[in-house]
């Protein structure tokens, strides 16, 4: 009987060991599954956070551009007024009254330029070489004093806000 009791005891211990082994396998599988799910969720979180940061940066850039170029259409409309004032300055004045009027127009033009520059509007610098990003070629002409592709004459000033051209400089270009 004692022998049988020992056998039963041995079987019970083996049965418990087997249950613990199978329980450990289940726990390991569950832990592995949970770790995999955690890694997937962590990856999704990192990606969502990165996407949010990119959207935030893009929105900030768009906001700055909107502020920077907000006056573009208004500035374009004022360019015709600048052209008229510059034309008035180029008129010859011989008598004292005409000279005073011309001086007043010049002062107005200078003040106008200062106010435009305050808001980021600047005249495009006159360059020797034709640049299609800054200039609009109105016609080509023969010129012995200029090489091909050089600007011969500026017909109308160009302007830009920051780096954006709002009106290209109209020029004649040497053939």
TIVO-2410 file (N, C-alpha, C; in nm, 3 decimals):
# residues 175
REC num residu      c1      c2      c3 atome chaine
REC   1      X   0.080  -0.117   0.000     N      A
REC   1      X   0.000   0.000   0.000    CA      A
REC   1      X   0.085   0.126   0.000     C      A
REC   2      X   0.186   0.113   0.076     N      A
REC   2      X   0.277   0.225   0.079    CA      A
REC   2      X   0.335   0.250  -0.060     C      A
REC   3      X   0.354   0.148  -0.131     N      A
REC   3      X   0.406   0.156  -0.267    CA      A
REC   3      X   0.307   0.229  -0.357     C      A
REC   4      X   0.185   0.193  -0.339     N      A
REC   4      X   0.082   0.257  -0.421    CA      A
REC   4      X   0.068   0.405  -0.385     C      A
REC   5      X   0.079   0.433  -0.259     N      A
REC   5      X   0.073   0.572  -0.217    CA      A
REC   5      X   0.188   0.651  -0.278     C      A
REC   6      X   0.304   0.593  -0.281     N      A
REC   6      X   0.421   0.659  -0.341    CA      A
REC   6      X   0.398   0.681  -0.490     C      A
REC   7      X   0.339   0.582  -0.554     N      A
REC   7      X   0.312   0.597  -0.698    CA      A
REC   7      X   0.212   0.707  -0.722     C      A
REC   8      X   0.107   0.713  -0.645     N      A
REC   8      X   0.006   0.819  -0.659    CA      A
REC   8      X   0.067   0.956  -0.634     C      A
REC   9      X   0.153   0.960  -0.530     N      A
REC   9      X   0.218   1.086  -0.498    CA      A
REC   9      X   0.305   1.130  -0.615     C      A
REC  10      X   0.378   1.036  -0.673     N      A
REC  10      X   0.467   1.064  -0.786    CA      A
REC  10      X   0.386   1.112  -0.907     C      A
REC  11      X   0.273   1.047  -0.935     N      A
REC  11      X   0.188   1.086  -1.046    CA      A
REC  11      X   0.130   1.226  -1.025     C      A
REC  12      X   0.091   1.255  -0.901     N      A
REC  12      X   0.038   1.387  -0.871    CA      A
REC  12      X   0.143   1.496  -0.894     C      A
REC  13      X   0.265   1.469  -0.852     N      A
REC  13      X   0.374   1.567  -0.872    CA      A
REC  13      X   0.401   1.586  -1.021     C      A
REC  14      X   0.405   1.479  -1.096     N      A
REC  14      X   0.427   1.486  -1.241    CA      A
REC  14      X   0.314   1.564  -1.308     C      A
REC  15      X   0.193   1.536  -1.264     N      A
REC  15      X   0.078   1.605  -1.321    CA      A
REC  15      X   0.086   1.754  -1.292     C      A
REC  16      X   0.126   1.789  -1.171     N      A
REC  16      X   0.139   1.932  -1.135    CA      A
REC  16      X   0.252   1.997  -1.216     C      A
REC  17      X   0.364   1.927  -1.233     N      A
REC  17      X   0.476   1.980  -1.312    CA      A
REC  17      X   0.434   2.003  -1.457     C      A
REC  18      X   0.358   1.911  -1.511     N      A
REC  18      X   0.312   1.925  -1.648    CA      A
REC  18      X   0.218   2.045  -1.660     C      A
REC  19      X   0.130   2.062  -1.562     N      A
REC  19      X   0.039   2.176  -1.564    CA      A
REC  19      X   0.117   2.307  -1.556     C      A
REC  20      X   0.221   2.309  -1.471     N      A
REC  20      X   0.302   2.430  -1.458    CA      A
REC  20      X   0.376   2.459  -1.588     C      A
REC  21      X   0.428   2.354  -1.653     N      A
REC  21      X   0.497   2.372  -1.780    CA      A
REC  21      X   0.403   2.426  -1.886     C      A
REC  22      X   0.282   2.369  -1.894     N      A
REC  22      X   0.187   2.416  -1.994    CA      A
REC  22      X   0.140   2.557  -1.958     C      A
REC  23      X   0.127   2.587  -1.831     N      A
REC  23      X   0.089   2.719  -1.787    CA      A
REC  23      X   0.199   2.819  -1.823     C      A
REC  24      X   0.319   2.780  -1.808     N      A
REC  24      X   0.432   2.866  -1.843    CA      A
REC  24      X   0.433   2.893  -1.992     C      A
REC  25      X   0.405   2.797  -2.073     N      A
REC  25      X   0.398   2.815  -2.218    CA      A
REC  25      X   0.287   2.913  -2.253     C      A
REC  26      X   0.171   2.897  -2.189     N      A
REC  26      X   0.059   2.989  -2.214    CA      A
REC  26      X   0.096   3.132  -2.173     C      A
REC  27      X   0.160   3.141  -2.055     N      A
REC  27      X   0.201   3.274  -2.008    CA      A
REC  27      X   0.302   3.336  -2.104     C      A
REC  28      X   0.395   3.254  -2.152     N      A
REC  28      X   0.496   3.304  -2.247    CA      A
REC  28      X   0.431   3.349  -2.376     C      A
REC  29      X   0.336   3.274  -2.425     N      A
REC  29      X   0.264   3.311  -2.547    CA      A
REC  29      X   0.188   3.441  -2.526     C      A
REC  30      X   0.122   3.451  -2.410     N      A
REC  30      X   0.045   3.572  -2.380    CA      A
REC  30      X   0.140   3.691  -2.366     C      A
REC  31      X   0.252   3.671  -2.299     N      A
REC  31      X   0.350   3.780  -2.283    CA      A
REC  31      X   0.405   3.823  -2.419     C      A
REC  32      X   0.434   3.727  -2.503     N      A
REC  32      X   0.485   3.757  -2.638    CA      A
REC  32      X   0.381   3.833  -2.719     C      A
REC  33      X   0.256   3.789  -2.708     N      A
REC  33      X   0.147   3.856  -2.779    CA      A
REC  33      X   0.130   3.999  -2.727     C      A
REC  34      X   0.135   4.017  -2.596     N      A
REC  34      X   0.121   4.151  -2.537    CA      A
REC  34      X   0.238   4.241  -2.577     C      A
REC  35      X   0.357   4.185  -2.581     N      A
REC  35      X   0.476   4.263  -2.621    CA      A
REC  35      X   0.464   4.307  -2.766     C      A
REC  36      X   0.415   4.218  -2.850     N      A
REC  36      X   0.396   4.251  -2.992    CA      A
REC  36      X   0.292   4.362  -3.007     C      A
REC  37      X   0.182   4.350  -2.935     N      A
REC  37      X   0.077   4.453  -2.939    CA      A
REC  37      X   0.130   4.586  -2.887     C      A
REC  38      X   0.208   4.582  -2.779     N      A
REC  38      X   0.269   4.703  -2.724    CA      A
REC  38      X   0.359   4.769  -2.827     C      A
REC  39      X   0.444   4.691  -2.894     N      A
REC  39      X   0.535   4.746  -2.996    CA      A
REC  39      X   0.458   4.810  -3.111     C      A
REC  40      X   0.348   4.746  -3.153     N      A
REC  40      X   0.266   4.802  -3.260    CA      A
REC  40      X   0.203   4.934  -3.218     C      A
REC  41      X   0.149   4.938  -3.098     N      A
REC  41      X   0.087   5.061  -3.048    CA      A
REC  41      X   0.191   5.172  -3.029     C      A
REC  42      X   0.308   5.136  -2.983     N      A
REC  42      X   0.416   5.234  -2.966    CA      A
REC  42      X   0.456   5.291  -3.102     C      A
REC  43      X   0.466   5.205  -3.203     N      A
REC  43      X   0.500   5.251  -3.339    CA      A
REC  43      X   0.392   5.344  -3.393     C      A
REC  44      X   0.265   5.308  -3.372     N      A
REC  44      X   0.155   5.393  -3.417    CA      A
REC  44      X   0.159   5.529  -3.347     C      A
REC  45      X   0.189   5.528  -3.219     N      A
REC  45      X   0.198   5.653  -3.142    CA      A
REC  45      X   0.311   5.741  -3.196     C      A
REC  46      X   0.425   5.683  -3.219     N      A
REC  46      X   0.541   5.760  -3.270    CA      A
REC  46      X   0.509   5.818  -3.407     C      A
REC  47      X   0.447   5.739  -3.493     N      A
REC  47      X   0.411   5.788  -3.627    CA      A
REC  47      X   0.306   5.900  -3.620     C      A
REC  48      X   0.206   5.882  -3.535     N      A
REC  48      X   0.101   5.985  -3.522    CA      A
REC  48      X   0.161   6.114  -3.466     C      A
REC  49      X   0.250   6.102  -3.371     N      A
REC  49      X   0.315   6.219  -3.313    CA      A
REC  49      X   0.401   6.290  -3.418     C      A
REC  50      X   0.473   6.214  -3.498     N      A
REC  50      X   0.556   6.274  -3.604    CA      A
REC  50      X   0.469   6.343  -3.708     C      A
REC  51      X   0.358   6.281  -3.744     N      A
REC  51      X   0.267   6.342  -3.841    CA      A
REC  51      X   0.208   6.472  -3.785     C      A
REC  52      X   0.173   6.471  -3.656     N      A
REC  52      X   0.121   6.591  -3.592    CA      A
REC  52      X   0.226   6.703  -3.596     C      A
REC  53      X   0.350   6.672  -3.566     N      A
REC  53      X   0.457   6.772  -3.568    CA      A
REC  53      X   0.477   6.827  -3.709     C      A
REC  54      X   0.469   6.742  -3.810     N      A
REC  54      X   0.482   6.787  -3.949    CA      A
REC  54      X   0.368   6.881  -3.987     C      A
REC  55      X   0.247   6.846  -3.948     N      A
REC  55      X   0.131   6.932  -3.977    CA      A
REC  55      X   0.147   7.065  -3.907     C      A
REC  56      X   0.192   7.061  -3.784     N      A
REC  56      X   0.213   7.183  -3.706    CA      A
REC  56      X   0.316   7.274  -3.775     C      A
REC  57      X   0.426   7.217  -3.821     N      A
REC  57      X   0.529   7.295  -3.891    CA      A
REC  57      X   0.477   7.351  -4.022     C      A
REC  58      X   0.401   7.270  -4.096     N      A
REC  58      X   0.345   7.313  -4.224    CA      A
REC  58      X   0.248   7.429  -4.203     C      A
REC  59      X   0.164   7.419  -4.102     N      A
REC  59      X   0.068   7.525  -4.073    CA      A
REC  59      X   0.140   7.654  -4.033     C      A
REC  60      X   0.247   7.642  -3.957     N      A
REC  60      X   0.323   7.760  -3.916    CA      A
REC  60      X   0.387   7.827  -4.038     C      A
REC  61      X   0.439   7.744  -4.129     N      A
REC  61      X   0.501   7.798  -4.251    CA      A
REC  61      X   0.395   7.868  -4.337     C      A
REC  62      X   0.278   7.807  -4.352     N      A
REC  62      X   0.170   7.868  -4.430    CA      A
REC  62      X   0.123   7.998  -4.366     C      A
REC  63      X   0.120   8.001  -4.236     N      A
REC  63      X   0.080   8.122  -4.165    CA      A
REC  63      X   0.181   8.235  -4.191     C      A
REC  64      X   0.310   8.203  -4.183     N      A
REC  64      X   0.414   8.303  -4.209    CA      A
REC  64      X   0.407   8.353  -4.353     C      A
REC  65      X   0.386   8.263  -4.448     N      A
REC  65      X   0.373   8.303  -4.588    CA      A
REC  65      X   0.250   8.391  -4.609     C      A
REC  66      X   0.142   8.357  -4.544     N      A
REC  66      X   0.020   8.438  -4.557    CA      A
REC  66      X   0.044   8.579  -4.504     C      A
REC  67      X   0.113   8.590  -4.393     N      A
REC  67      X   0.145   8.722  -4.338    CA      A
REC  67      X   0.243   8.797  -4.426     C      A
REC  68      X   0.343   8.725  -4.477     N      A
REC  68      X   0.447   8.787  -4.557    CA      A
REC  68      X   0.391   8.841  -4.689     C      A
REC  69      X   0.302   8.765  -4.751     N      A
REC  69      X   0.252   8.802  -4.884    CA      A
REC  69      X   0.109   8.856  -4.881     C      A
REC  70      X   0.060   8.893  -4.764     N      A
REC  70      X  -0.078   8.942  -4.751    CA      A
REC  70      X  -0.104   9.067  -4.833     C      A
REC  71      X  -0.004   9.153  -4.847     N      A
REC  71      X  -0.020   9.281  -4.916    CA      A
REC  71      X   0.013   9.273  -5.066     C      A
REC  72      X   0.035   9.155  -5.117     N      A
REC  72      X   0.080   9.140  -5.256    CA      A
REC  72      X  -0.016   9.203  -5.356     C      A
REC  73      X  -0.143   9.174  -5.347     N      A
REC  73      X  -0.236   9.226  -5.446    CA      A
REC  73      X  -0.251   9.378  -5.433     C      A
REC  74      X  -0.251   9.428  -5.309     N      A
REC  74      X  -0.259   9.572  -5.287    CA      A
REC  74      X  -0.134   9.640  -5.345     C      A
REC  75      X  -0.018   9.581  -5.321     N      A
REC  75      X   0.107   9.638  -5.373    CA      A
REC  75      X   0.107   9.639  -5.527     C      A
REC  76      X   0.055   9.533  -5.588     N      A
REC  76      X   0.046   9.529  -5.735    CA      A
REC  76      X  -0.036   9.645  -5.788     C      A
REC  77      X  -0.145   9.674  -5.720     N      A
REC  77      X  -0.232   9.784  -5.762    CA      A
REC  77      X  -0.162   9.919  -5.751     C      A
REC  78      X  -0.074   9.934  -5.653     N      A
REC  78      X  -0.004  10.061  -5.632    CA      A
REC  78      X   0.111  10.084  -5.729     C      A
REC  79      X   0.155   9.980  -5.798     N      A
REC  79      X   0.268   9.995  -5.890    CA      A
REC  79      X   0.236  10.090  -6.004     C      A
REC  80      X   0.113  10.093  -6.050     N      A
REC  80      X   0.073  10.187  -6.155    CA      A
REC  80      X   0.086  10.332  -6.107     C      A
REC  81      X   0.054  10.354  -5.980     N      A
REC  81      X   0.068  10.488  -5.923    CA      A
REC  81      X   0.216  10.527  -5.918     C      A
REC  82      X   0.301  10.433  -5.880     N      A
REC  82      X   0.446  10.459  -5.881    CA      A
REC  82      X   0.495  10.496  -6.020     C      A
REC  83      X   0.449  10.421  -6.120     N      A
REC  83      X   0.489  10.449  -6.259    CA      A
REC  83      X   0.448  10.590  -6.299     C      A
REC  84      X   0.327  10.630  -6.261     N      A
REC  84      X   0.278  10.764  -6.296    CA      A
REC  84      X   0.362  10.873  -6.227     C      A
REC  85      X   0.396  10.852  -6.101     N      A
REC  85      X   0.479  10.949  -6.030    CA      A
REC  85      X   0.619  10.958  -6.091     C      A
REC  86      X   0.675  10.842  -6.129     N      A
REC  86      X   0.807  10.843  -6.193    CA      A
REC  86      X   0.802  10.913  -6.328     C      A
REC  87      X   0.694  10.896  -6.401     N      A
REC  87      X   0.678  10.965  -6.530    CA      A
REC  87      X   0.668  11.116  -6.507     C      A
REC  88      X   0.601  11.157  -6.400     N      A
REC  88      X   0.589  11.300  -6.370    CA      A
REC  88      X   0.725  11.360  -6.335     C      A
REC  89      X   0.811  11.283  -6.274     N      A
REC  89      X   0.945  11.330  -6.238    CA      A
REC  89      X   1.031  11.349  -6.363     C      A
REC  90      X   1.009  11.265  -6.462     N      A
REC  90      X   1.094  11.272  -6.582    CA      A
REC  90      X   1.056  11.387  -6.677     C      A
REC  91      X   0.946  11.454  -6.652     N      A
REC  91      X   0.904  11.567  -6.735    CA      A
REC  91      X   0.999  11.684  -6.709     C      A
REC  92      X   1.037  11.754  -6.816     N      A
REC  92      X   1.125  11.869  -6.801    CA      A
REC  92      X   1.051  11.986  -6.741     C      A
REC  93      X   1.117  12.053  -6.647     N      A
REC  93      X   1.057  12.170  -6.581    CA      A
REC  93      X   1.154  12.287  -6.594     C      A
REC  94      X   1.104  12.401  -6.647     N      A
REC  94      X   1.192  12.517  -6.669    CA      A
REC  94      X   1.161  12.633  -6.574     C      A
REC  95      X   1.036  12.652  -6.542     N      A
REC  95      X   1.003  12.766  -6.456    CA      A
REC  95      X   1.001  12.724  -6.308     C      A
REC  96      X   0.994  12.823  -6.221     N      A
REC  96      X   1.004  12.800  -6.078    CA      A
REC  96      X   0.887  12.717  -6.025     C      A
REC  97      X   0.767  12.742  -6.070     N      A
REC  97      X   0.649  12.671  -6.025    CA      A
REC  97      X   0.659  12.522  -6.063     C      A
REC  98      X   0.700  12.495  -6.187     N      A
REC  98      X   0.715  12.356  -6.233    CA      A
REC  98      X   0.822  12.283  -6.152     C      A
REC  99      X   0.930  12.352  -6.119     N      A
REC  99      X   1.036  12.291  -6.038    CA      A
REC  99      X   0.987  12.257  -5.897     C      A
REC 100      X   0.905  12.345  -5.839     N      A
REC 100      X   0.848  12.319  -5.706    CA      A
REC 100      X   0.752  12.200  -5.710     C      A
REC 101      X   0.672  12.194  -5.815     N      A
REC 101      X   0.578  12.080  -5.830    CA      A
REC 101      X   0.658  11.951  -5.846     C      A
REC 102      X   0.762  11.955  -5.926     N      A
REC 102      X   0.844  11.838  -5.951    CA      A
REC 102      X   0.913  11.793  -5.821     C      A
REC 103      X   0.957  11.890  -5.741     N      A
REC 103      X   1.020  11.859  -5.613    CA      A
REC 103      X   0.917  11.792  -5.519     C      A
REC 104      X   0.795  11.842  -5.518     N      A
REC 104      X   0.688  11.783  -5.436    CA      A
REC 104      X   0.656  11.641  -5.479     C      A
REC 105      X   0.652  11.620  -5.610     N      A
REC 105      X   0.626  11.485  -5.662    CA      A
REC 105      X   0.741  11.392  -5.623     C      A
REC 106      X   0.865  11.442  -5.629     N      A
REC 106      X   0.981  11.360  -5.591    CA      A
REC 106      X   0.974  11.322  -5.443     C      A
REC 107      X   0.938  11.418  -5.358     N      A
REC 107      X   0.924  11.388  -5.215    CA      A
REC 107      X   0.815  11.285  -5.191     C      A
REC 108      X   0.705  11.298  -5.263     N      A
REC 108      X   0.595  11.201  -5.252    CA      A
REC 108      X   0.641  11.063  -5.295     C      A
REC 109      X   0.715  11.057  -5.405     N      A
REC 109      X   0.766  10.930  -5.456    CA      A
REC 109      X   0.863  10.866  -5.356     C      A
REC 110      X   0.952  10.947  -5.298     N      A
REC 110      X   1.046  10.894  -5.199    CA      A
REC 110      X   0.972  10.837  -5.078     C      A
REC 111      X   0.873  10.909  -5.030     N      A
REC 111      X   0.793  10.863  -4.917    CA      A
REC 111      X   0.718  10.734  -4.952     C      A
REC 112      X   0.665  10.728  -5.074     N      A
REC 112      X   0.594  10.611  -5.123    CA      A
REC 112      X   0.687  10.489  -5.121     C      A
REC 113      X   0.810  10.506  -5.172     N      A
REC 113      X   0.907  10.396  -5.175    CA      A
REC 113      X   0.942  10.349  -5.033     C      A
REC 114      X   0.959  10.444  -4.941     N      A
REC 114      X   0.991  10.407  -4.803    CA      A
REC 114      X   0.878  10.325  -4.741     C      A
REC 115      X   0.756  10.366  -4.765     N      A
REC 115      X   0.641  10.293  -4.709    CA      A
REC 115      X   0.628  10.154  -4.770     C      A
REC 116      X   0.653  10.143  -4.899     N      A
REC 116      X   0.647  10.011  -4.964    CA      A
REC 116      X   0.758   9.921  -4.910     C      A
REC 117      X   0.878   9.976  -4.894     N      A
REC 117      X   0.988   9.897  -4.841    CA      A
REC 117      X   0.960   9.852  -4.698     C      A
REC 118      X   0.894   9.935  -4.622     N      A
REC 118      X   0.856   9.899  -4.485    CA      A
REC 118      X   0.770   9.773  -4.484     C      A
REC 119      X   0.690   9.755  -4.589     N      A
REC 119      X   0.602   9.639  -4.601    CA      A
REC 119      X   0.660   9.530  -4.691     C      A
REC 120      X   0.790   9.537  -4.718     N      A
REC 120      X   0.858   9.430  -4.790    CA      A
REC 120      X   0.859   9.441  -4.941     C      A
REC 121      X   0.806   9.549  -4.998     N      A
REC 121      X   0.804   9.566  -5.144    CA      A
REC 121      X   0.931   9.641  -5.184     C      A
REC 122      X   1.007   9.581  -5.275     N      A
REC 122      X   1.132   9.643  -5.321    CA      A
REC 122      X   1.141   9.634  -5.472     C      A
REC 123      X   1.212   9.732  -5.529     N      A
REC 123      X   1.237   9.728  -5.674    CA      A
REC 123      X   1.338   9.618  -5.702     C      A
REC 124      X   1.322   9.552  -5.815     N      A
REC 124      X   1.418   9.450  -5.857    CA      A
REC 124      X   1.544   9.522  -5.905     C      A
REC 125      X   1.657   9.477  -5.854     N      A
REC 125      X   1.785   9.539  -5.892    CA      A
REC 125      X   1.807   9.524  -6.041     C      A
REC 126      X   1.866   9.628  -6.099     N      A
REC 126      X   1.896   9.622  -6.242    CA      A
REC 126      X   2.022   9.538  -6.261     C      A
REC 127      X   2.008   9.433  -6.338     N      A
REC 127      X   2.119   9.343  -6.366    CA      A
REC 127      X   2.164   9.360  -6.510     C      A
REC 128      X   2.285   9.315  -6.536     N      A
REC 128      X   2.336   9.323  -6.673    CA      A
REC 128      X   2.280   9.208  -6.758     C      A
REC 129      X   2.276   9.090  -6.698     N      A
REC 129      X   2.229   8.971  -6.769    CA      A
REC 129      X   2.080   8.951  -6.753     C      A
REC 130      X   2.017   8.902  -6.857     N      A
REC 130      X   1.874   8.871  -6.855    CA      A
REC 130      X   1.850   8.750  -6.766     C      A
REC 131      X   1.756   8.761  -6.674     N      A
REC 131      X   1.717   8.651  -6.587    CA      A
REC 131      X   1.565   8.631  -6.603     C      A
REC 132      X   1.523   8.519  -6.662     N      A
REC 132      X   1.379   8.499  -6.686    CA      A
REC 132      X   1.296   8.494  -6.557     C      A
REC 133      X   1.359   8.474  -6.443     N      A
REC 133      X   1.286   8.474  -6.316    CA      A
REC 133      X   1.254   8.616  -6.269     C      A
REC 134      X   1.331   8.714  -6.319     N      A
REC 134      X   1.314   8.853  -6.275    CA      A
REC 134      X   1.271   8.947  -6.386     C      A
REC 135      X   1.296   8.907  -6.511     N      A
REC 135      X   1.275   8.997  -6.624    CA      A
REC 135      X   1.175   8.939  -6.724     C      A
REC 136      X   1.111   9.030  -6.797     N      A
REC 136      X   1.026   8.992  -6.908    CA      A
REC 136      X   1.081   9.062  -7.031     C      A
REC 137      X   1.127   8.985  -7.128     N      A
REC 137      X   1.184   9.042  -7.249    CA      A
REC 137      X   1.070   9.089  -7.340     C      A
REC 138      X   1.067   9.219  -7.366     N      A
REC 138      X   0.963   9.276  -7.451    CA      A
REC 138      X   1.002   9.263  -7.599     C      A
REC 139      X   1.130   9.277  -7.627     N      A
REC 139      X   1.180   9.257  -7.763    CA      A
REC 139      X   1.331   9.240  -7.759     C      A
REC 140      X   1.384   9.185  -7.871     N      A
REC 140      X   1.528   9.168  -7.888    CA      A
REC 140      X   1.577   9.275  -7.986     C      A
REC 141      X   1.697   9.323  -7.961     N      A
REC 141      X   1.750   9.428  -8.047    CA      A
REC 141      X   1.899   9.405  -8.070     C      A
REC 142      X   1.945   9.456  -8.183     N      A
REC 142      X   2.088   9.451  -8.213    CA      A
REC 142      X   2.156   9.561  -8.134     C      A
REC 143      X   2.268   9.529  -8.071     N      A
REC 143      X   2.343   9.629  -7.996    CA      A
REC 143      X   2.490   9.590  -7.998     C      A
REC 144      X   2.572   9.682  -8.052     N      A
REC 144      X   2.715   9.653  -8.059    CA      A
REC 144      X   2.781   9.663  -7.922     C      A
REC 145      X   2.725   9.742  -7.831     N      A
REC 145      X   2.784   9.760  -7.699    CA      A
REC 145      X   2.744   9.652  -7.600     C      A
REC 146      X   2.659   9.560  -7.640     N      A
REC 146      X   2.613   9.455  -7.550    CA      A
REC 146      X   2.629   9.318  -7.613     C      A
REC 147      X   2.663   9.221  -7.531     N      A
REC 147      X   2.673   9.083  -7.582    CA      A
REC 147      X   2.533   9.020  -7.578     C      A
REC 148      X   2.520   8.907  -7.644     N      A
REC 148      X   2.390   8.839  -7.651    CA      A
REC 148      X   2.341   8.801  -7.511     C      A
REC 149      X   2.215   8.831  -7.486     N      A
REC 149      X   2.156   8.798  -7.357    CA      A
REC 149      X   2.167   8.907  -7.253     C      A
REC 150      X   2.237   9.016  -7.287     N      A
REC 150      X   2.248   9.128  -7.194    CA      A
REC 150      X   2.129   9.222  -7.209     C      A
REC 151      X   2.095   9.286  -7.100     N      A
REC 151      X   1.985   9.383  -7.101    CA      A
REC 151      X   2.035   9.512  -7.164     C      A
REC 152      X   1.964   9.560  -7.267     N      A
REC 152      X   2.000   9.685  -7.334    CA      A
REC 152      X   1.930   9.803  -7.267     C      A
REC 153      X   1.801   9.786  -7.238     N      A
REC 153      X   1.723   9.896  -7.184    CA      A
REC 153      X   1.613   9.843  -7.091     C      A
REC 154      X   1.592   9.914  -6.980     N      A
REC 154      X   1.481   9.882  -6.890    CA      A
REC 154      X   1.362   9.967  -6.932     C      A
REC 155      X   1.253   9.900  -6.967     N      A
REC 155      X   1.134   9.970  -7.012    CA      A
REC 155      X   1.038  10.001  -6.897     C      A
REC 156      X   1.034   9.911  -6.799     N      A
REC 156      X   0.947   9.931  -6.683    CA      A
REC 156      X   1.009   9.857  -6.565     C      A
REC 157      X   1.017   9.925  -6.451     N      A
REC 157      X   1.076   9.864  -6.332    CA      A
REC 157      X   0.991   9.745  -6.286     C      A
REC 158      X   1.063   9.649  -6.228     N      A
REC 158      X   0.996   9.534  -6.167    CA      A
REC 158      X   1.004   9.543  -6.016     C      A
REC 159      X   0.915   9.474  -5.948     N      A
REC 159      X   0.910   9.477  -5.803    CA      A
REC 159      X   0.887   9.337  -5.748     C      A
REC 160      X   0.929   9.319  -5.622     N      A
REC 160      X   0.906   9.192  -5.555    CA      A
REC 160      X   0.878   9.215  -5.407     C      A
REC 161      X   0.807   9.119  -5.349     N      A
REC 161      X   0.785   9.114  -5.205    CA      A
REC 161      X   0.865   8.994  -5.156     C      A
REC 162      X   0.958   9.022  -5.064     N      A
REC 162      X   1.050   8.919  -5.016    CA      A
REC 162      X   1.119   8.858  -5.138     C      A
REC 163      X   1.099   8.731  -5.165     N      A
REC 163      X   1.161   8.667  -5.281    CA      A
REC 163      X   1.064   8.645  -5.395     C      A
REC 164      X   0.940   8.685  -5.380     N      A
REC 164      X   0.838   8.662  -5.482    CA      A
REC 164      X   0.824   8.785  -5.572     C      A
REC 165      X   0.836   8.762  -5.702     N      A
REC 165      X   0.822   8.870  -5.800    CA      A
REC 165      X   0.674   8.903  -5.816     C      A
REC 166      X   0.640   9.032  -5.797     N      A
REC 166      X   0.499   9.070  -5.817    CA      A
REC 166      X   0.480   9.137  -5.952     C      A
REC 167      X   0.590   9.189  -6.010     N      A
REC 167      X   0.588   9.237  -6.147    CA      A
REC 167      X   0.731   9.229  -6.199     C      A
REC 168      X   0.752   9.153  -6.307     N      A
REC 168      X   0.889   9.141  -6.360    CA      A
REC 168      X   0.933   9.273  -6.427     C      A
REC 169      X   1.062   9.295  -6.430     N      A
REC 169      X   1.117   9.412  -6.498    CA      A
REC 169      X   1.103   9.389  -6.649     C      A
REC 170      X   1.044   9.484  -6.718     N      A
REC 170      X   1.025   9.472  -6.863    CA      A
REC 170      X   1.149   9.534  -6.929     C      A
REC 171      X   1.214   9.454  -7.014     N      A
REC 171      X   1.343   9.495  -7.071    CA      A
REC 171      X   1.351   9.462  -7.220     C      A
REC 172      X   1.448   9.528  -7.285     N      A
REC 172      X   1.487   9.486  -7.420    CA      A
REC 172      X   1.621   9.416  -7.405     C      A
REC 173      X   1.639   9.309  -7.483     N      A
REC 173      X   1.756   9.222  -7.468    CA      A
REC 173      X   1.833   9.219  -7.599     C      A
REC 174      X   1.966   9.219  -7.586     N      A
REC 174      X   2.052   9.213  -7.704    CA      A
REC 174      X   2.047   9.073  -7.766     C      A
REC 175      X   2.048   9.074  -7.903     N      A
REC 175      X   2.047   8.946  -7.976    CA      A
REC 175      X   2.183   8.882  -7.968     C      A
***
